[in-house]
Amino acid sequence: MELYVHNIKGEKFDNPIEGKFTKPKLKIFFKNEYLPNWFLEEIFLRLPVKCVFRYKCVSKQWLSLISAPSFVSLYISRASLLPQQTPIWTILANTLSVNNGVNYFAQSYLPDLLSDNRLHPRFCTIHFPYVGCPEDERYAIVAVSDGLVLYDRGGSDYRIYNAITGDCIALPPPSMSFERVSTGFITESEGGSLRSFKVVRFDCQFGESYILKFEIFLSETGSWRSLVVHNDVPIEVVSLRRPVSLNGNLHWIDRRLGIMAFDPSNDLNQCRVIELHDDIDKQCNDARNNGSPTLCDVHQGRLRYIEVSLVPSYPFGFSGFSVWVLDDYDSSNWSLQHRVKIRDIVFDDISMSKALTGLIPTPIAFHPLDANILYLGFGDAVVSYNMKTLKLDVVAVTAAQQNSWPKAGTVPASPFSRLCLGDPDDVPVMIQRLLPCWSSAFLFMLPAWPISLPIDYKGLKK
């Protein structure tokens, strides 16, 4: 067998598997058409992870090599040193449906997870495993972590799913029943394997309460445990917004106090409160707005808080954006990173500006790679805002509104469902039919190597 390859220091090749290369530099001969592992490893280490996973089905030899822990560790360490190996990411909302009794599909995945688009997302449908559920039922994605999706089939029937490998495991049913639940997901991984994880259910009560109820699933024990925390100050979290994980803690927005931090690993009978900056618009998190104009998220290892000012500025229903960064996690010192007035924002097109008139945007996520870019749900559109250029670009619009938008046919259609903006029990039926669920979106980023499932933990089943 004769192959032409570049030397390792040389130029790129077109397709290392088919053997079609540009500018051949070196001849290598292999007997009996057998490619040794050292040679395959040198090729696989230079390929995107999407290609490596596809080549698992070529032969048992390739499957064994790619699945070996030593290769996984080497691939992860090599990817961390290569700036061109940027993560694959997407924005994911929380609605799942059963499609013709065959597959779950996420109606609200934005980009193709296997695309090479790193600047802005593209749209696609990602299939979830069929688990024998009735057709047309809807289920919710409640959390994401380390490229894994935690979703609820209804009635607190939790599943953990890897969208790349297709692995899925089910958690035992929780024992506590909460009228309104907010769920967090914390994972610890190493070398492409999930070492441990925690699922935290929090009882979001109506009104302020000194007594906080949690139920925590620990992978080490394979069971749920209940925890009641008696706080010194009354807590009332914004139920519309999901908790975010940082430093092993989960963080919720409180309506009055700021950010509530909870450590599920400790039985301390207190939750920490991280006070927000005094210069916030408190009406954003009141009972009427329920946190729709705000977002607390983790970006590049620090907490960020974005707020859409609800002071109207004609012809818009808001007056600008503000972004704060928590300088030191152990303190409550926030720095104002960015503030802009609506009059200074540069719109992609004047017709787009008119289409967005009168609307209040909902923050969705920060760009995982560019600290200057954030994404917002703006009526029927997903828009990006660049804090450096002050430019607002329309990334996509809902499929139902694509033809009626300016520049019809040039803006990609999003599979986002036109679902309720808040809790279905709190929002009138008419509003449920009109508003996309931007507030329930997640930033979903794949690690350098997909985390393997299932895990042999007590109480978990495939």
C-alpha positions in Angstrom: 0.0 0.0 0.0 1.4 3.4 -1.0 0.4 6.7 0.5 1.5 10.2 -0.1 1.7 12.5 3.0 3.1 15.8 4.1 5.9 15.8 6.6 4.5 16.9 10.0 6.0 20.4 9.7 4.6 21.0 6.3 1.5 22.1 4.6 -2.1 21.0 5.2 -3.6 18.0 3.3 -7.0 17.8 1.8 -8.3 14.4 2.9 -6.0 12.3 5.0 -8.4 9.3 4.9 -8.8 9.0 1.1 -5.2 9.6 0.5 -5.7 12.7 -1.7 -3.1 15.2 -0.8 -1.7 18.4 -2.3 2.0 18.8 -2.9 3.2 15.4 -1.8 6.4 15.5 0.2 7.1 11.9 1.3 6.3 8.3 0.3 5.4 5.8 3.0 4.9 2.1 2.2 2.8 -0.3 4.3 2.6 -4.0 3.8 -0.8 -5.8 3.4 -2.7 -2.5 3.3 -2.5 -2.3 7.1 -2.3 1.2 8.7 -0.4 1.0 12.0 -1.9 2.7 15.1 0.9 5.3 15.3 0.2 6.5 11.8 -3.6 6.6 12.3 -3.1 8.5 15.6 -1.0 11.2 13.9 -3.9 11.7 11.4 -6.7 11.6 13.9 -5.1 14.1 16.2 -5.2 16.6 13.4 -8.9 16.2 12.6 -11.9 17.9 14.1 -13.7 15.8 16.7 -16.7 15.4 14.4 -14.6 13.6 11.9 -12.9 11.4 14.5 -16.2 10.2 15.8 -17.5 9.3 12.3 -14.4 7.2 11.7 -15.2 4.9 14.6 -17.5 2.9 12.3 -14.7 2.2 9.7 -13.2 -0.8 11.5 -12.7 -2.5 14.8 -9.1 -1.3 14.8 -10.2 2.4 14.3 -12.9 2.0 16.9 -10.5 0.6 19.5 -7.9 3.3 18.8 -10.3 6.2 19.0 -12.0 4.8 22.2 -8.7 4.3 24.1 -8.4 6.6 27.1 -4.8 7.3 26.1 -5.9 8.7 22.8 -8.7 10.7 24.3 -6.3 12.3 26.8 -3.8 13.1 24.1 -6.5 14.6 21.8 -7.8 16.8 24.6 -4.3 18.0 25.6 -3.4 18.7 22.0 -6.7 20.6 21.3 -6.1 22.9 24.3 -2.8 24.0 22.7 -4.2 24.7 19.2 -5.9 28.1 18.9 -7.7 27.0 15.7 -9.5 24.2 17.6 -12.3 26.5 18.7 -15.2 24.9 20.5 -18.4 23.9 18.8 -21.3 25.8 20.4 -25.0 26.6 20.0 -27.9 28.3 21.7 -30.6 25.9 22.9 -34.1 26.6 24.1 -36.0 24.2 26.3 -38.8 22.6 24.2 -38.8 19.0 23.1 -41.5 17.2 21.2 -42.2 13.7 20.0 -41.9 13.6 16.2 -44.2 10.9 14.7 -43.6 8.6 17.6 -40.0 8.1 16.4 -37.7 10.7 17.8 -37.6 13.5 20.2 -36.3 16.6 18.5 -35.3 20.0 19.9 -37.4 22.5 18.0 -35.1 25.2 19.3 -31.5 24.2 18.5 -30.0 27.1 16.7 -26.8 26.0 14.9 -25.7 22.7 13.4 -23.5 21.1 16.1 -21.3 19.7 13.3 -20.9 22.9 11.4 -17.7 24.9 11.2 -19.4 28.2 11.7 -17.8 29.9 14.7 -19.0 33.5 14.4 -22.8 33.1 14.6 -25.0 30.0 14.8 -26.9 28.2 12.1 -30.1 26.4 12.4 -30.9 22.7 12.4 -32.9 19.9 14.1 -31.1 17.6 16.6 -32.7 14.2 17.3 -33.2 12.8 20.8 -33.7 9.1 21.6 -37.2 7.7 21.4 -38.2 6.2 24.8 -41.7 5.0 24.1 -43.6 8.3 24.9 -46.9 9.3 23.4 -46.8 11.3 20.2 -47.1 15.1 20.4 -46.2 15.3 24.0 -43.7 18.1 25.0 -40.8 17.8 27.4 -38.4 20.3 28.7 -34.6 20.7 28.6 -33.9 22.0 32.2 -30.1 22.3 32.2 -26.9 21.7 30.2 -23.3 21.1 31.4 -20.1 19.8 29.8 -21.9 19.1 26.5 -24.6 17.0 28.3 -28.3 17.8 28.2 -30.5 17.2 31.3 -34.1 17.0 30.2 -37.4 16.2 32.0 -39.9 13.9 30.3 -42.7 15.2 32.5 -43.4 14.5 36.1 -39.8 14.9 37.1 -38.6 12.0 34.9 -35.0 13.2 34.4 -32.7 11.9 31.6 -29.1 12.9 30.8 -28.3 12.8 27.1 -25.2 13.2 24.9 -26.3 14.7 21.6 -23.1 13.6 19.8 -22.7 10.0 21.0 -26.4 9.3 21.5 -25.9 7.9 25.0 -28.7 8.5 27.4 -29.3 7.5 31.1 -32.3 7.9 33.4 -32.2 9.1 37.0 -34.4 7.5 39.7 -37.6 9.5 40.4 -37.3 12.2 43.0 -39.4 11.8 46.2 -40.4 15.4 46.7 -43.2 17.2 44.9 -42.7 20.9 44.3 -45.4 23.2 42.9 -42.8 25.1 40.9 -39.3 23.7 40.5 -36.0 25.2 39.2 -33.4 22.6 38.3 -29.6 22.9 38.3 -26.9 20.6 36.9 -23.3 20.4 38.0 -20.8 18.0 36.4 -17.1 17.1 37.1 -15.3 15.4 34.2 -11.7 14.3 33.4 -10.2 12.9 30.3 -13.4 12.7 28.4 -15.2 10.8 31.2 -17.8 12.0 33.6 -16.5 11.5 37.1 -19.5 12.8 39.1 -22.5 15.0 38.8 -25.3 16.6 40.9 -28.8 17.5 40.0 -30.5 20.1 42.2 -34.2 20.7 42.4 -35.2 23.9 44.1 -38.8 24.7 45.3 -39.5 28.2 43.8 -42.2 29.3 46.2 -44.6 32.2 45.6 -43.5 35.2 47.6 -40.6 35.6 50.0 -39.6 32.8 52.3 -36.9 32.2 55.0 -37.3 28.4 54.4 -35.7 27.0 51.2 -36.4 23.5 50.1 -34.0 21.5 47.9 -33.7 18.0 46.7 -30.3 16.9 45.5 -29.2 13.8 43.4 -25.6 12.7 44.0 -24.1 10.4 41.4 -21.8 9.0 44.1 -24.8 7.5 46.0 -27.2 7.2 43.1 -30.1 8.6 45.2 -31.9 11.8 46.1 -31.6 13.5 49.4 -33.7 16.4 50.7 -32.3 19.5 52.3 -34.1 22.4 54.1 -32.2 25.7 54.5 -33.3 28.3 57.0 -32.0 31.6 55.7 -31.4 34.8 57.7 -33.0 36.9 55.0 -36.1 36.1 52.9 -35.5 34.8 49.4 -37.7 35.0 46.3 -35.9 33.9 43.2 -36.8 34.8 39.6 -38.4 31.6 38.5 -38.2 32.5 34.8 -34.5 32.3 34.7 -32.5 29.1 35.1 -29.7 28.7 37.7 -26.0 28.9 36.5 -23.1 26.9 37.8 -19.8 28.3 38.9 -17.2 27.1 41.5 -19.4 24.2 42.4 -22.3 26.5 43.3 -25.6 27.2 41.7 -26.8 30.8 41.3 -30.3 32.2 41.0 -31.4 35.8 40.6 -33.4 37.1 43.6 -36.1 39.7 43.1 -34.7 42.1 45.7 -31.3 41.0 47.0 -29.2 40.1 44.0 -27.7 36.7 43.3 -28.4 33.7 45.6 -25.6 31.2 45.7 -26.2 27.6 46.9 -23.5 24.9 47.4 -25.1 21.4 47.1 -22.0 19.8 48.5 -22.3 21.3 52.0 -25.1 21.1 54.5 -24.6 24.6 55.7 -27.9 26.1 56.8 -27.4 29.3 54.8 -27.4 30.5 51.2 -25.0 33.2 50.3 -26.3 36.4 48.8 -24.1 38.2 46.2 -25.4 41.8 46.2 -25.8 43.4 42.8 -24.6 46.9 41.9 -26.8 49.7 43.3 -27.3 51.1 39.8 -29.6 48.3 38.5 -33.2 48.7 37.4 -35.0 46.8 40.1 -38.3 46.6 38.2 -36.6 44.2 35.7 -36.9 41.4 38.3 -40.2 42.3 39.9 -43.2 40.0 39.7 -44.5 41.7 36.5 -41.3 41.3 34.5 -40.0 38.1 36.3 -36.4 38.6 35.0 -37.2 38.6 31.3 -35.0 41.8 30.7 -32.1 40.4 32.8 -29.6 37.6 32.6 -27.0 36.3 35.1 -24.6 33.9 33.4 -21.1 32.5 33.5 -18.7 33.8 30.9 -14.9 32.9 30.8 -15.0 31.9 34.5 -16.8 34.9 35.9 -20.3 35.9 36.7 -21.8 38.4 34.3 -25.1 40.3 34.7 -26.9 42.0 31.8 -29.9 44.3 32.1 -32.2 45.8 29.5 -33.3 49.2 30.9 -37.1 49.3 31.0 -37.2 53.1 30.8 -38.9 53.6 27.4 -37.2 55.6 24.7 -39.4 56.4 21.7 -40.1 54.5 19.5 -38.6 51.6 21.6 -39.9 50.1 24.8 -36.4 50.3 26.4 -33.6 52.8 26.6 -30.4 50.6 26.4 -28.2 47.8 27.8 -25.9 47.5 30.8 -23.4 44.7 31.5 -21.6 44.1 34.9 -18.9 41.6 35.7 -18.2 40.2 39.2 -14.5 41.1 39.8 -14.0 38.8 42.8 -16.2 35.8 43.5 -15.6 36.0 47.2 -16.8 39.6 47.3 -19.8 41.5 45.9 -17.7 44.0 43.9 -19.2 44.4 40.4 -17.6 46.4 37.6 -19.6 48.1 34.9 -18.3 46.6 31.7 -20.6 48.3 29.2 -23.5 50.7 29.0 -25.2 52.0 25.9 -28.2 54.1 25.1 -30.6 53.1 22.4 -29.8 56.2 20.4 -26.2 55.1 20.1 -26.9 51.5 18.9 -26.1 51.0 15.2 -28.8 48.8 13.5 -27.9 46.4 10.7 -30.6 48.0 8.5 -33.1 50.8 8.9 -35.9 48.4 7.9 -34.8 46.1 10.7 -34.9 49.0 13.1 -38.5 49.6 12.1 -39.4 45.9 12.5 -38.0 46.0 16.1 -39.8 49.2 17.1 -41.8 49.0 20.3 -40.2 45.7 21.4 -38.2 44.9 24.6 -35.3 42.4 24.0 -34.7 39.4 26.2 -31.0 38.5 26.9 -30.2 35.0 25.8 -26.5 34.3 26.2 -23.0 35.7 25.8 -20.8 34.6 22.9 -18.6 31.9 24.4 -15.5 33.0 22.4 -15.9 36.8 21.9 -16.4 38.8 25.1 -17.9 41.7 23.2 -20.8 39.8 21.7 -24.1 38.9 23.3 -27.3 37.5 21.9 -30.8 38.7 22.6 -34.3 37.6 21.6 -36.0 40.6 20.0 -39.6 39.8 19.2 -39.5 37.2 16.4 -35.7 37.6 15.9 -32.5 36.5 17.4 -30.0 39.4 17.3 -26.4 39.8 18.2 -25.0 43.0 19.8 -21.4 43.9 19.7 -20.3 46.0 22.6 -17.2 47.2 20.8 -18.9 48.4 17.6 -22.3 49.1 19.1 -23.8 47.2 16.2 -27.0 45.2 16.4 -27.3 42.4 13.7 -30.3 40.1 13.1 -29.0 36.5 13.2 -32.3 34.8 12.4 -36.1 35.1 12.8 -38.7 32.5 13.6 -39.8 30.4 10.7 -43.4 31.6 11.0 -42.3 35.2 10.5 -39.5 34.8 8.0 -41.4 35.8 4.9 -43.0 38.9 6.5 -39.6 40.2 7.7 -37.5 42.8 5.9 -34.9 41.2 3.7 -37.1 38.2 3.4 -35.2 35.2 2.3 -31.8 36.6 3.3 -32.2 36.0 7.1 -32.1 32.3 8.1 -35.2 30.8 9.7 -35.0 29.6 13.3 -36.8 26.5 14.5 -37.7 28.3 17.7 -41.2 27.5 18.8 -43.6 30.3 19.4 -44.2 29.4 23.0 -44.9 31.3 26.2 -42.4 33.7 27.5 -42.9 32.7 31.1 -44.5 30.0 33.2 -47.6 28.7 31.3 -49.7 29.1 34.5 -48.8 32.8 34.7 -49.2 33.9 31.1 -52.5 34.3 29.3 -53.2 31.8 26.5 -53.1 34.5 23.8 -49.6 35.6 24.9 -48.5 32.0 25.0 -49.3 31.7 21.3 -47.5 34.9 20.4 -44.1 35.0 22.2 -41.1 32.8 21.5 -39.5 31.3 24.6 -36.2 33.3 24.6 -36.0 33.4 28.4 -35.5 29.6 28.5 -32.5 29.5 26.2 -29.1 27.9 27.1 -25.6 28.4 25.8 -24.6 24.9 24.9 -20.9 24.3 24.2 -19.2 21.0 23.5 -15.9 20.2 25.2 -12.8 19.2 23.2 -14.0 15.6 23.5 -17.6 14.5 24.2 -18.2 13.3 27.7 -18.8 9.6 27.7 -22.1 8.0 29.0 -23.4 5.9 30.6 -21.7 5.8 33.9 -21.8 2.8 36.2 -23.4 4.6 39.2 -25.9 2.9 41.5 -29.4 3.8 40.6 -28.7 4.9 37.0 -30.0 3.0 34.1 -29.3 3.3 30.4 
